[in-house]
Amino acid sequence: MTDRQHGVTSGLTSRQVFLMALACALAVSAIYYHQPLLPQIATSFGVSPTRGNLIATVTQLGYALGLLLFVPLADSVQPRKLATMAIAGNAIALLVCAMAPSFRLLIASSFVVGVTAITAQIIIPSASGMASPERRGRTVGMLLGGLSSGVLLARTLSGFVGAHFGWRTMFVSAAAFDLALIAVVARLPRATGLAAIRHRDLMRSLVSLIRTESTLRISIATGFLAFGAFSAFWATLAVLLAQPPYQFGPGTVGAFGLVGLIGLVASPYIGALVDRIHASLVSAAGALTVFLAFVLVSTGATHLSWLLVSTVLLDLGNRAAFVANQARIYSLRPEARNRLNTAFMVSYFLGGAAGAAIGGIGAQRDGWTGLAAVGAMLALLAFAASVVGYCKAYMMAATDEV
């Protein structure tokens, strides 16, 4: 049979899905290059590690703003055109980061990097709209595998480049990667069925969607909390590993990103699991896995092996919650997938910004134990939100049967 008949999605060839996953990988990398480099950047500007963590926080905040302002437009503007404009802006912002003479300018340009690094969240809803309902979870899982590849590339490559050539070289290289991303986006399929909706009306409809869709509200709460825990860890890891007893440099910290290979392999299987069982159960299991990860993080000062295990668990748990949440919101209103995705992803990265800030405070006050306490608390709250979502869905199904 042909690739279209046997492909992973209806309406897309396997090659097109691969290109979409590649574009997601290159796009999302921009908001993670800085993480292994934070202590090095802070030292170069003579600021404290805690103040250096502001880079992680403002990048996440910028990403959330970019999602809010621009991603809804993909319901009415050709996504390929919108993504190309965002990528061009991202490349310019990365170059400004590379040349920033002051910490304040670096903070400002990092914010713009976040605002313009939104291409993946334009692509994923479009691809989901082309997937058959029974394959949507698997499709989202495959594209999230592309996202994971980007995160893996960003952390590992930036650690290596920072250690050998300095952090500014990494930002110049990232701008060059954006040129490759533009070439990939140009080959993506054109979207169909776009609606003629004014931007102001799109913004108003976001509020309406949140108010009327209880599933979206549950996903927003779960995503905010789970990614908050995840971001607390990664925004703080480089600072803690740079201290005794480890005193690791950016190259070694970046190598921690290699644990993402396990999650990368697992993404399609997680998506397939979402297709078979209720998304809230997968989300709850992911939150519990994140909680277990932070239990192990509390031993980080004395047990490097347990810290590595916790990194794997954290990646798997966050991935499970993310795939489950995105798969279920995409099934709500086909004509509003980009707006649904915007509502979810804005809250998701606001959670990331909050987690980075709170995690930094916890680590400053009590080291590994402080970080573990912050992450575990956020994970338990995410689990509670997932349970509420499952109970609500169960009661609605029982009512429909009656």
C-alpha positions as CSV (number, residue, x, y, z in Angstrom):
1,M,0.0,0.0,0.0
2,T,1.1,3.6,-0.5
3,D,2.6,5.8,2.2
4,R,-0.6,7.8,2.3
5,Q,-2.6,4.6,3.0
6,H,-0.2,3.3,5.5
7,G,1.2,6.5,6.9
8,V,1.1,7.6,10.5
9,T,-1.5,10.2,9.8
10,S,-4.4,10.7,7.4
11,G,-3.7,13.4,4.8
12,L,0.1,13.4,5.6
13,T,2.9,11.3,4.3
14,S,5.5,9.9,6.6
15,R,8.0,12.3,5.0
16,Q,5.8,15.3,5.9
17,V,5.4,14.2,9.5
18,F,9.2,13.8,9.7
19,L,9.7,17.4,8.3
20,M,7.2,18.7,10.9
21,A,9.0,16.9,13.7
22,L,12.3,18.3,12.5
23,A,10.9,21.8,12.3
24,C,9.6,21.4,15.9
25,A,13.0,20.3,17.0
26,L,14.9,23.3,15.5
27,A,12.3,25.8,16.7
28,V,12.0,24.8,20.3
29,S,15.8,24.6,20.8
30,A,16.0,28.4,21.0
31,I,14.4,28.6,24.4
32,Y,16.7,26.0,26.0
33,Y,20.2,26.9,24.7
34,H,20.9,29.1,27.7
35,Q,20.2,26.5,30.5
36,P,23.6,24.8,30.8
37,L,25.3,28.2,30.3
38,L,23.6,30.2,33.1
39,P,26.5,30.1,35.6
40,Q,29.0,31.0,32.8
41,I,26.8,33.8,31.6
42,A,26.3,35.1,35.1
43,T,30.1,35.1,35.7
44,S,30.8,36.9,32.5
45,F,28.6,39.8,33.6
46,G,29.6,39.7,37.2
47,V,26.1,38.9,38.6
48,S,25.0,36.3,41.1
49,P,23.8,32.8,39.9
50,T,20.3,33.6,41.2
51,R,20.2,36.8,39.1
52,G,21.5,34.8,36.2
53,N,18.4,32.6,36.5
54,L,16.4,35.6,35.3
55,I,17.4,34.6,31.8
56,A,15.5,31.3,32.1
57,T,12.5,33.1,33.6
58,V,12.1,35.9,31.1
59,T,12.6,33.5,28.1
60,Q,9.7,31.4,29.4
61,L,7.6,34.5,29.9
62,G,8.4,35.7,26.4
63,Y,7.4,32.3,25.0
64,A,4.1,32.5,26.8
65,L,3.5,36.0,25.4
66,G,4.4,34.9,21.9
67,L,2.0,32.0,22.1
68,L,-0.8,34.4,23.3
69,L,-0.2,37.0,20.6
70,F,0.7,35.1,17.5
71,V,-0.2,31.4,17.6
72,P,-4.0,32.0,17.5
73,L,-3.4,33.7,14.1
74,A,-2.7,30.3,12.6
75,D,-6.4,29.6,12.6
76,S,-6.8,32.4,10.1
77,V,-3.3,33.0,8.5
78,Q,-1.4,30.4,6.6
79,P,0.8,28.7,9.3
80,R,3.8,28.4,7.0
81,K,3.9,32.2,6.4
82,L,3.4,32.9,10.1
83,A,6.2,30.6,11.1
84,T,8.6,32.0,8.6
85,M,8.1,35.5,10.0
86,A,8.6,34.3,13.6
87,I,11.8,32.5,12.7
88,A,13.3,35.5,11.1
89,G,12.6,37.6,14.3
90,N,14.1,34.8,16.4
91,A,17.3,34.8,14.4
92,I,17.7,38.5,15.0
93,A,17.0,38.2,18.7
94,L,19.6,35.4,19.0
95,L,22.3,37.6,17.4
96,V,21.5,40.4,19.8
97,C,22.0,38.0,22.6
98,A,25.4,37.0,21.2
99,M,26.5,40.6,21.0
100,A,24.9,41.9,24.2
101,P,27.3,44.3,26.0
102,S,25.3,44.3,29.2
103,F,23.2,41.9,31.3
104,R,20.1,44.1,30.9
105,L,20.3,43.9,27.1
106,L,20.8,40.2,27.3
107,I,17.7,39.9,29.5
108,A,15.6,42.0,27.0
109,S,16.9,40.0,23.9
110,S,16.2,36.7,25.7
111,F,12.7,37.8,26.2
112,V,12.3,38.4,22.5
113,V,13.9,35.0,21.7
114,G,11.1,33.5,23.7
115,V,8.4,35.6,22.0
116,T,9.6,34.5,18.6
117,A,10.4,30.8,19.3
118,I,6.8,29.7,18.7
119,T,7.0,27.8,15.4
120,A,6.5,24.3,17.0
121,Q,3.2,25.4,18.5
122,I,2.0,26.6,15.1
123,I,3.0,23.3,13.5
124,I,1.6,20.8,16.0
125,P,-2.1,21.9,16.0
126,S,-2.0,22.0,12.2
127,A,-0.7,18.4,12.0
128,S,-3.2,17.3,14.6
129,G,-6.0,18.6,12.5
130,M,-4.9,16.3,9.6
131,A,-4.7,13.3,11.9
132,S,-7.6,10.8,12.2
133,P,-9.1,10.8,15.7
134,E,-7.9,7.3,16.5
135,R,-4.3,8.3,15.6
136,R,-4.2,11.7,17.1
137,G,-2.4,10.7,20.3
138,R,0.3,8.9,18.3
139,T,0.7,11.8,15.9
140,V,1.1,14.3,18.7
141,G,3.5,11.9,20.4
142,M,5.7,11.8,17.3
143,L,5.8,15.6,16.9
144,L,6.6,15.9,20.6
145,G,9.4,13.4,20.0
146,G,10.7,16.1,17.6
147,L,10.3,18.7,20.4
148,S,12.3,16.4,22.7
149,S,15.0,16.1,20.1
150,G,15.3,19.9,20.0
151,V,15.5,20.1,23.8
152,L,18.2,17.4,23.7
153,L,20.1,19.1,21.0
154,A,19.9,22.5,22.8
155,R,21.1,21.3,26.2
156,T,23.8,19.0,25.0
157,L,25.2,21.1,22.2
158,S,25.1,24.4,24.2
159,G,27.0,22.7,27.0
160,F,29.7,21.5,24.6
161,V,30.0,24.8,22.7
162,G,29.9,26.9,25.9
163,A,32.7,24.8,27.4
164,H,35.0,25.1,24.4
165,F,34.1,28.3,22.6
166,G,32.1,30.4,25.0
167,W,28.4,31.1,25.4
168,R,28.3,33.9,22.8
169,T,29.3,31.5,20.1
170,M,26.3,29.3,20.9
171,F,23.9,32.1,20.3
172,V,25.5,32.9,16.9
173,S,25.2,29.2,16.0
174,A,21.6,29.2,17.1
175,A,20.9,32.1,14.7
176,A,22.4,30.0,11.9
177,F,20.2,27.1,12.8
178,D,17.2,29.4,12.2
179,L,18.2,29.7,8.6
180,A,18.0,25.9,8.2
181,L,14.6,26.0,10.0
182,I,13.2,28.5,7.4
183,A,14.2,26.0,4.6
184,V,12.4,23.2,6.4
185,V,9.2,25.2,7.0
186,A,9.1,26.2,3.3
187,R,8.6,22.5,2.5
188,L,5.7,21.9,4.9
189,P,2.2,21.3,3.5
190,R,-0.2,24.2,3.2
191,A,-3.1,24.3,5.7
192,T,-6.7,24.3,4.5
193,G,-9.9,25.4,6.1
194,L,-8.6,28.6,7.5
195,A,-11.2,31.0,9.0
196,A,-11.4,34.7,8.3
197,I,-11.3,35.9,12.0
198,R,-9.9,39.2,13.2
199,H,-7.1,39.1,15.8
200,R,-9.3,40.9,18.3
201,D,-12.0,38.3,17.9
202,L,-9.5,35.5,18.2
203,M,-8.3,36.9,21.6
204,R,-11.9,37.2,22.8
205,S,-12.6,33.7,21.8
206,L,-9.7,32.4,24.0
207,V,-11.6,33.6,27.1
208,S,-14.8,32.0,25.8
209,L,-13.0,28.7,25.2
210,I,-11.5,28.6,28.7
211,R,-14.9,29.5,30.3
212,T,-16.9,26.9,28.4
213,E,-14.5,23.9,28.1
214,S,-13.9,22.2,31.5
215,T,-11.4,19.8,29.9
216,L,-9.3,22.7,28.7
217,R,-9.3,24.2,32.2
218,I,-8.1,20.9,33.7
219,S,-5.4,20.6,31.1
220,I,-4.3,24.2,31.8
221,A,-4.0,23.5,35.5
222,T,-2.2,20.2,35.0
223,G,0.2,21.7,32.4
224,F,1.0,24.7,34.5
225,L,2.0,22.6,37.5
226,A,3.8,19.8,35.8
227,F,5.9,22.0,33.6
228,G,6.6,24.3,36.6
229,A,8.2,21.4,38.4
230,F,10.2,20.4,35.2
231,S,11.4,23.9,34.7
232,A,12.4,24.4,38.3
233,F,14.8,21.5,37.9
234,W,16.4,22.4,34.6
235,A,16.7,26.1,35.4
236,T,18.5,25.3,38.6
237,L,20.5,22.2,37.7
238,A,23.5,24.0,36.2
239,V,23.9,26.3,39.2
240,L,23.7,23.4,41.7
241,L,26.1,21.2,39.7
242,A,28.6,24.1,39.5
243,Q,28.9,24.0,43.3
244,P,30.7,21.5,45.6
245,P,30.9,18.5,45.6
246,Y,30.6,18.3,41.8
247,Q,31.8,21.7,40.4
248,F,30.8,20.6,36.9
249,G,31.2,22.9,33.9
250,P,28.7,23.6,31.2
251,G,29.9,20.7,29.1
252,T,29.1,18.1,31.8
253,V,25.8,19.8,32.6
254,G,24.8,19.8,29.0
255,A,25.5,16.0,28.9
256,F,22.7,15.6,31.4
257,G,20.4,16.4,28.5
258,L,21.3,13.1,26.9
259,V,18.8,11.4,29.3
260,G,16.2,12.9,27.0
261,L,17.0,10.1,24.5
262,I,14.9,7.8,26.6
263,G,11.9,10.1,26.5
264,L,12.5,10.6,22.8
265,V,12.1,6.9,22.2
266,A,9.1,6.7,24.5
267,S,7.0,9.6,23.0
268,P,5.2,7.6,20.3
269,Y,4.4,4.9,22.8
270,I,3.0,7.4,25.3
271,G,0.9,8.8,22.5
272,A,-0.4,5.4,21.7
273,L,-1.2,4.8,25.4
274,V,-3.3,8.0,25.4
275,D,-5.2,6.6,22.4
276,R,-6.1,3.5,24.4
277,I,-6.8,4.8,27.9
278,H,-8.2,8.0,29.4
279,A,-5.8,10.9,29.0
280,S,-6.4,11.9,32.7
281,L,-5.0,8.6,33.9
282,V,-1.8,9.1,31.8
283,S,-1.5,12.6,33.1
284,A,-1.9,11.5,36.7
285,A,0.7,8.7,36.2
286,G,3.0,11.4,34.7
287,A,2.6,13.7,37.7
288,L,3.3,10.8,40.2
289,T,6.5,10.0,38.2
290,V,7.6,13.6,38.5
291,F,6.9,13.5,42.2
292,L,9.1,10.4,42.5
293,A,11.8,12.1,40.5
294,F,12.0,14.9,43.1
295,V,12.1,12.5,46.0
296,L,15.4,11.3,44.4
297,V,16.5,14.9,43.6
298,S,16.7,15.5,47.4
299,T,19.7,13.1,47.5
300,G,21.4,15.1,44.7
301,A,24.2,16.5,46.9
302,T,25.5,13.0,47.7
303,H,24.3,10.5,45.1
304,L,25.0,11.4,41.5
305,S,23.6,8.1,40.2
306,W,20.2,8.8,41.9
307,L,20.3,12.3,40.4
308,L,20.7,10.8,36.9
309,V,17.7,8.4,37.5
310,S,15.6,11.4,38.7
311,T,16.4,13.2,35.5
312,V,15.1,10.3,33.4
313,L,11.9,10.0,35.5
314,L,11.3,13.7,35.4
315,D,11.6,13.7,31.6
316,L,9.2,10.7,31.2
317,G,6.7,12.1,33.7
318,N,6.5,15.5,32.2
319,R,6.3,14.1,28.7
320,A,3.4,11.8,29.7
321,A,1.4,14.7,31.2
322,F,2.1,16.9,28.2
323,V,1.1,14.4,25.5
324,A,-2.0,13.5,27.4
325,N,-3.1,17.1,27.8
326,Q,-2.4,18.1,24.2
327,A,-4.2,15.0,22.7
328,R,-7.4,15.6,24.7
329,I,-7.6,19.4,24.0
330,Y,-7.2,18.8,20.3
331,S,-10.2,16.6,20.3
332,L,-12.5,19.4,21.6
333,R,-13.1,21.8,18.7
334,P,-11.4,21.1,15.4
335,E,-12.0,24.6,14.1
336,A,-10.2,26.2,17.1
337,R,-7.2,23.9,17.6
338,N,-4.7,26.7,17.5
339,R,-6.6,28.8,20.0
340,L,-7.1,25.8,22.3
341,N,-3.3,25.1,22.0
342,T,-2.6,28.8,22.7
343,A,-4.7,28.7,25.9
344,F,-2.9,25.6,27.1
345,M,0.6,26.5,26.1
346,V,0.5,30.0,27.5
347,S,-0.4,28.6,30.9
348,Y,2.2,25.8,30.4
349,F,5.0,28.3,29.9
350,L,3.8,30.6,32.6
351,G,4.1,27.6,34.8
352,G,7.6,27.1,33.5
353,A,8.5,30.7,34.3
354,A,7.0,30.4,37.8
355,G,8.8,27.1,38.3
356,A,12.2,28.5,37.3
357,A,11.8,31.4,39.7
358,I,10.5,29.4,42.6
359,G,13.0,26.6,42.0
360,G,15.8,29.1,42.1
361,I,14.6,30.5,45.4
362,G,14.3,27.0,46.9
363,A,17.8,26.0,45.7
364,Q,19.3,29.2,47.0
365,R,17.8,28.7,50.5
366,D,18.3,24.9,50.9
367,G,20.2,23.5,47.9
368,W,19.1,20.2,46.5
369,T,16.6,19.7,49.3
370,G,15.0,23.1,48.6
371,L,14.7,22.4,44.9
372,A,13.2,18.9,45.7
373,A,10.6,20.4,48.0
374,V,9.4,22.9,45.3
375,G,9.2,20.3,42.6
376,A,7.5,17.7,44.7
377,M,4.8,20.2,45.8
378,L,4.1,21.2,42.2
379,A,3.9,17.5,41.1
380,L,1.4,16.6,43.8
381,L,-0.8,19.5,42.8
382,A,-0.6,18.4,39.2
383,F,-1.6,14.9,40.3
384,A,-4.6,16.3,42.2
385,A,-5.7,18.3,39.1
386,S,-5.5,15.1,37.0
387,V,-7.6,13.2,39.4
388,V,-10.2,15.9,39.4
389,G,-10.2,15.8,35.6
390,Y,-10.7,12.0,35.5
391,C,-13.5,12.1,38.1
392,K,-15.2,14.9,36.2
393,A,-15.0,13.0,32.9
394,Y,-16.3,9.8,34.6
395,M,-19.3,11.6,36.0
396,M,-20.1,13.2,32.7
397,A,-19.9,9.8,30.9
398,A,-22.2,8.2,33.6
399,T,-24.7,11.1,33.1
400,D,-24.7,10.6,29.3
401,E,-25.4,6.9,29.7
402,V,-28.4,7.6,31.9
